[in-house]
Amino acid sequence: MEKDNYQWWQKRFRKMAEYFTAYRIDHILGFFRIWEIPSHSVHGLLGQFVPALPMSVDEIQSYGLTFQKDFMTKPFINENILNRIFGEKAGMVKETFVRHCHDDIYEMRSEFDTQRKVESYFADRKDEESRNICEGLYALISNVLFVPDRKHPSMYHPRIAVQNDFIFEVLSWGDKEAFNRLYNHYYYQRHNQFWYQEAMKKLPILTQSTSMLVCGEDLGMVPDCVPWVMEQLQILSLEIQRMPKNPQHEFGHVWEYPYRSVCTISTHDMSTLRGWWEEDYEQTCRYYNQVMGHWGEVPATAPGWVCEEIVRSHLECPSLLCILSFQDWLSMDEEIRYPDVNAERINVPANPRHYWRYRMHLTLEELMKSDKFNEKMKEMIDANEFRSDLYYRLNVVNLEIPPLRERKKDIIPLAQHFLNQFNAKFKTHKTLSPYSCKTLEEYNWPGNVRELKNTIEKMVILSDEDIISSAELWSSESSLIKDNVQLGNIQLKTILEQIELKYIREYCSLYGTLEKTAEKLDMNLKTLSRRKKHLEEKYPRSENL
């Protein structure tokens, strides 16, 4: 894909832009690196980031941690661990799955030394006891401090989340401190520039291929380079109060959310507002006291007034968008919300056997008749705390606006409106010729008004004459172009691209530098540079155009 500048993705995004004005990149961290799990593993703890920068033995020891290969890279198993994991079944595990080495130290038998081998052994054993032993053996195998690099076995990655495992417990206080310094540097600092460069190979091309608003799901282990890239490319972040970006905060401060963000209370991969309220009573008490500012007895289940207060706080935050789940909206009304709070949740990622069974428990007719709920929403609209488009969606009122191709009489007035806007913006005096008006009226406009606006803006920028002709509307960047139109043996697109290259060169000659050219044309410098390079490589013999 990289060889042709991700053309397949660019075309797909441009097609999307004909129907949508925004999209979300799920798990945007995948553009920086992915988590690769070895084929012999069932669980993800023995994985490693790809691409990544593994550590040499000398580098590991530079943190004050003496590297011991067998102890740190092979499963650490002793008598205490076996008893803690398997209890009364520890004896059976010793006889069947592990082999005694010395003192109280054991190792996995060769026929069970990977998680896949263990999985195969228990494939036909479905009883609860067998499942528990199987999971315990998985835990034994992943009880390592370092994972060898997949390409360079003599270099290593610190195993993710190992601080919660048995091997970390047996380290001395000094070794724990040294390992934590190494771990934090590796996962949050070491790769910043490296992963920044990886993301910038792809994301700018995709995000700048259309004018759609881009949102990114940036939750989890987020290194510093992620907000660098998102800020540079103006990608909206995702803000969830129970998953704060600041590690010093237990709960996010909604009043501090950045404007370029989407805020929400819950997503499909987590419990709803009411479900979260009942998960951890001590945490709920801290939220109730410290965030909401209430005292006295903390309700065990979230009453409607509590849910409403939380919803309002999110609506009032600085985020550009506030998008809440339907379950969290209904949580404000105790009469119509789902009686079973556990049934509100859509997905449980930790449970591979969980099925997405959530269904709306009200009919649309019942929702329309819920006067109390609807009046509450109207009140929130009047207070400018609620998006009116969502109200109409929930209130089952369809606002149908015919597509532009069915409103031919609106095309020219809209085009003239946009022409006036861009003439004022670029200090020009462009007008539309009669033939160009006819061309605009005859086109189908699959991208509707947005496509018309973008087309007029491009013509104001690229047209050399004050009167925009019909021919100029057929630019290589416009949806008006037909890729299959040919003149003789030469495609029209080829001719127009060569003309575009001629224009770019003339502007560069006029303004002296690419930076000034991009500024005068109100274009992104990287976009202009990339376009110029692409056309010059495609038409190397067009110097005399």
N, C-alpha and C positions, 0 to 999 in steps of 0.2 A: 504493500500500500504506500509505503514511504517513497518508492521510486517514482510514482506518478503524482506525488504531492497529495495523496489521499483523495483522489478524484471521486472514487466510489462514495466515500462518506460525504464529500462536499455536495454531490448531486442529490444524495438522499436528504441532506439537511435542506437544500433548496426546495425540494419537493415538499418537505414538511412545512416550510415557511408559507406555502400557498394556503395552508389550512390552520396553522397555529401561530401564535405570537410569542410563546415562551415554551421552554422545555427544561427538564431537570436531568442532570447527569447523576445517576445513581452511583454511589461510592466513587467519587471523583479521585480518590487516592489511587485507583487503578491506573490512572494516567501517569502517575509518578513511579509506582512499583506495584507488583502483585505478590500475593503470598502463595508460594509454591510448596505443595505437600509431596514428599517422596512417595513413590508407588508402593513402598512396603509399609506405609503408615495408614492407619484408619483415622486417627484424630489429627488435628492440625498443629499440635504443640511441637512436633519435630520438623516443622517447615522452616522456610527461610524466605526473605524478600528477594525478588528478582526484578530488575538487576540490583545488586548490592555490592558492598565493599567488605569482604571478609577480613578477619584479623589474623595476623601471624602470631606465632608463639611469643616472639620477642615483644610485640606490641601488647599482647595480653599481660605479660610480666611487667611491662613498664607501668602498669597501674598498681603494682605492689602485690599482685596475685601470682603465687608460684603455680605454674602450669603442670598438672599431673594428668597425663593423657588418659590412662585407664580409668582413674577415679572420676574425671570430669566429662569424659565423652562416652563411657559405657554405663548402662543402668546401674545405679548404686542400690544394692539390696542387702539389708542385714536383718537379723532376727526381729528387731523392734518394728521395722517397717512391715514385715510379713504379718506379724501379729496385729498391727494396727489396721491393716487393709483387710485381712481375711479372717481375723478372729479365730473361732474354733476350726475353721477350714485351713488354717495355716499349715498343719501337718500334711494334709493331702496335697497342698500346693508344693511343698518341699519335695514330696515323693514323685510328683508328676511333672512339674513345670520348671523347677529350678535345680541347680546343682551346687552342692557345698564346695567352697573354695578353701577357706581357712578361717579360723576363729569363728566369728558369727557372720561372715561375709558369704554371699551366694551370687550366682550368675544364672542367666536364663539358659536353659538347655538349647542346643542348636536347632532342634525341631520346633522351638517356640520363641526364637530370639527376635522375631518381628511381629508387629501387630497384625499383619495380614495372615501370617501362619497361625496365630491365635484365633483370628476370625474364622479361618477355615476349619479349625478343630471344633469350634463351637457352632458351626453352621446349622447342624441338625439338633442342637440342644437348646430348646426354647424355654425351659423352665426358669423361674426367677433366680434360683440358686446358681445355675450355670451362667446366666447373664451377669450376675454380680461378680462371679469369679473372673469372667471374661473382661469386664471393665476394670477389675483390680489388676489383672495382668497387663492391660493397656497402660495403666498408671505406672506400673513397675518399669516397663520398657521406655517410657518417656521421662523417667526420672534421671535426667542428665543435665549437666551445667552448660555444655557447649555442643553444637551440632556442626559436623564437618561440612565444608562447602561442597556443593554438588559437583563442581568442576575441578576444584583444587582441594583434595582431602587433607592436605597438611595445613590448611587455613580454616578458621572457625567463625561461627556466629553464636553469640550468647542465646541460649534457648529462651524463647518468649515466655513470660509469666512464670519463670522458674522460682521466683521468690516465694511462691505459694506451695512449693513442692518439698519433698522430704530431703533431697540432697542439699538444699539451701539451709535447712535447719542444722545440719551437722557442721557447717562451716564455722570457723572461729569468728569472733566479733570483727577482727581486723579484716579477715577475708570477705566478710559480708559487706563491709564498707567499701573495700576495693572493688568488689564485683558490682555493686550498685553504681559506683562512679563510671565504671566501664559500660554497664548496661544502659544508663541514661545517656551517655555520650553516643553510644552506638545507635540507639533507637530514635533519639531526638535531635542530634547535632551532626553526627558524622556524615550523613548522606544529604544534607541540605542542598549544597550546591550541585551535587551529582544528580539528585532527583529533580531539582529545579530545571536543569538542562533537559532531562528526559521529558518532563511535562511540556516544556516549551517547544519541543519538536512537533507536537501534535495539537495541543489545545488551541493555540492561536489560529491555526488553519481552520479548525472546525468552528470555533466560536465566531470568527470573522467572516465565515462563508455566507451568513445571513444576518438580518437585522433582528432576529428573535432574541428575546430576553433569556439569558442563560442562568440557571440556578444549579448549585452543586450541593450534593449531600456530603458534607465534610466532617463526619462523626468518627469517633474511634481514636486510634493512636495517630494524631495529626502532627507531623513535624513542622517546623517553622516555615519551610519552603512552600507549604500548601497555601497559607494566607498570602504569601508574597505573590504567588501566581494568580490567585483569585482576585486580589486587589488590582494587579496590573492588567488583567483581562476583563475586569469589571463583572465578575461572576458573583451572583448572590450566594451568600453562605446560608447554612441552615442552623437556626438557633432553637435549642430545646432546653427549657429551664432545668430539667432534671439531669441534663448532660452538659454542664457548663464548660466553656472553652478555657476558662481560667482555672488551673488546677488548685489555686488557693481558695476557691469558692465551692461550697457544697451544692449550692443552687445558683443558676444563672441570674444575673441582675437584668430583668427585662427592660428597665429604663436605660440601660447602657448598650442595648443591642445596636449594632451599626445600621445605618439607613439602608445600605446595600445588603440586605439580608431578608430571609423568609423566616418568620417565627411560627412555631406551633407548640402544642402541648404534648401531643403523642403522635406516633406514626404507626403504620400497620405492623411493624416488627416489634412493638412493645405494648405493654398494657395501656389501657385508656386512662384518662384522668382518675376515674373512680377506682379502677383496678390498682393503679399505682398507690392511691391513698391507703389501701388496705394491705399493701405488701410488707411494710416495715413501720410498725407503730411508732418506734422511737424517732425514726427519720421524719415521719409525718408530724410528730409533735414539734420537732425543730422547725419544720417548714411553717407550721401553723403559728408558732410563736415569733420566729425570727424574720420570716418573709412576709406573712400576712399581718403580723402585729397584733394577734389576738391572744388572750390569756384565758385561764380557766380550763375546764375539762375539754380535752380534744375529742371530737366525735370520732368513733371507730369507723364509721362509714361516712362518705362525703355527702353532706346535705346539699340541697339545691342552691342555697344561698352561698355556700363556700365555692361551689363550681362556678356560679355566676361571677363571683368576685375574681376568680382566677382567669376566667374568660375575658372579663373586662380589662384586667391588667395587661393581657396580651394584645388586645385591640388598641390599647392606648400607647403601646411601645413604639419606638422610632422606626421599626422595620418597614421596609417598602411594602411587603406583603405579609398578611396574617392569614394563614390557611390552616383551618382546624378540622379535625375529623367530625363526621356526622354524630358519632357517639358522644363526643365532648360537647357539641352544641346541645344535644338533648339532655345532657347531664344537669343542666340548669333547672329543668322541670321534673320534679319527682313524680308527677302523675303520668307522664308519657315516656319517660326513659326506660331502658331495658331493665326488667326486674332482676334478671340474673347478671350481675356485674361481670362474672367470668366469661359469659357468652359474648360479651362485647369485643373481646380481643380477636384480631384477625389471624395473626401469625405468631408462632413461638419458634424463633430460629434455632434455639438450643435443642429442640425436639424434632429430629428428622421424621418422626412418625406422625407429627401434627398435621392435620388437614385444615385448609381454609374453609371454615364452615359458617362464618358470620353472614347473617342475612338481616336486613332491616325488619324489625318486628312490627312496624306499623304499615298500614296501607297508605297510599297517597291521599285517599279520601279521608282517612282518620287524621292524618297530619294537617290537612286543610281545615278540619273542624276543630283543631286544638287552638281555641281562641286565646287562651292564656299565653301559650307559647308564642303565637303569632303576634300578639300585642306587645309582648316583651321584645321581640325582634324589631318591631316598628319603633318602639321607644329607643332601642339601641341605634337604629338608623337615624332617628332625629337627633341623637347626641353625637352623630358622626363617628360612632364607634364600631360600626358594622358595615361590611361591603354590601351595597344594595344588590349587586348582581347575584350574590349568594342567597340573599333573601328571596329574590324572585325564583331562583332555582328550587329552594325549599318550599316556597309557597305555590309551586306548580303552575306558574304563570309563564307561558312561552312568549318571548319577545322575538318574533321572526322578522329579520331584515333581509329582503331579497338580495341575492348576489348582484354584483355590479353589472354582469352581463345581461341581467334582466331589467336593468334600469338604465338603458342606453341614454336617455335624456339627461341623466345626472353626470355622465362622463365628462363632457366638456366644461360644465360649471365647476366640477371638482378639479379638473386639470388646470383651469384658469386660476382657481383659488391657490393651488399649490405653486403654480408658476409665479403668482404675485408674492408668495411667501419666500421663495428661493431667489427671486430677483432682488428682494429687499435684503436677504441674507448675504448674497454674493455681490451686491451692488452692480447688477446687470440690468439689461432692458430687453430681455428675450420675449419673443411672441411666437405663437403657433401659426403655421401656415394653414390655409384651408385644407390642403391634402393631408397634413399631419393630423388635423382634427378628424378627418374621415378615417385615417388609419386607427386612431384611438377608439373611435366608435365601433369599428368593425372587429376589433380584437376581443377575445372572450374573457380576459382578466381572471384567470383562475386564482390569483393572489388577491383579488378584490381591491379595495381602496389602498391598502398598503403597497401593493405592487404598482398601482398608478402613481402614487406619491413618489416611490423610489425611482420610477422611470423618468418622471419630470425632473427630479433633482439631478439625475445623471445627465440628462440632456442640457440642463442649464450649465453644468460644469464642463461638459465635453464639446458642446456646439461652438464652432468658431464664428458663426454668423448670428446676428440678432434675431433672425427669423429661423425657427427650428423647422427643418424640412421633414417630410415623411421618411426619406431615406435614413436620416440620422436617428430616427426612432428604432431602426433595426440595428442596434448596437450589440456587440458580442456579450455584453453584461446584462442585456434585457431579456425578459421572458418572451418578447415578441419574436426573437430569432427562431427560425425553424431549422434544426440541424440537418434536415434532409433536403433542404432547398439547394439546388446546384445550378451553376451557370456553366454550361458545357461540362468539362471535367473538373471544374474547380468549385468547391463548396462555397456558398455565400459566407459562411462563418469564417473561412480562411481569408477571404478578401477583407472582411470587417476587422479581423484580428490584426492584419497587416496595417490597416488604416489606424487602428488604435495604437499600434507600436509607433507609427509615424507621429501621431499626436503627442504621445508621451515624450518622444525624443525632442520634439519642437518645444514643448513646455520646459523640459530640462535645459535646453539651450537658451531659452528666454530668461529663466530665473537663475541659472547658474549651477545650482545644486539640487540634489534630490530632496533634501530637507525643505528647501524653500518651495519647490514644486508641490510637495505633499501639503505644505501649509496653505499655499494659494488655492489648491484644489479641494481643501478641507478633507483630505484623505489620510488614512493611517499610513505612516511612513513605511512600516514593514509590509503592509498590503501592496503599496505602490512599488516598492523595491522587488517584492516577490513576483508581481505581475510583469514588471519590466524584464526581469531575468528570464521568466518563463517564455515570454514572447521572443526575446532575443535568441534564446536557445532553440526555439521552434522554427524561427525564420532567420537563420544566420546570414543569409545572402540578401537581406532586405535593407542594407545600409543606405541604399540610394533611393529609398521610397520617398 
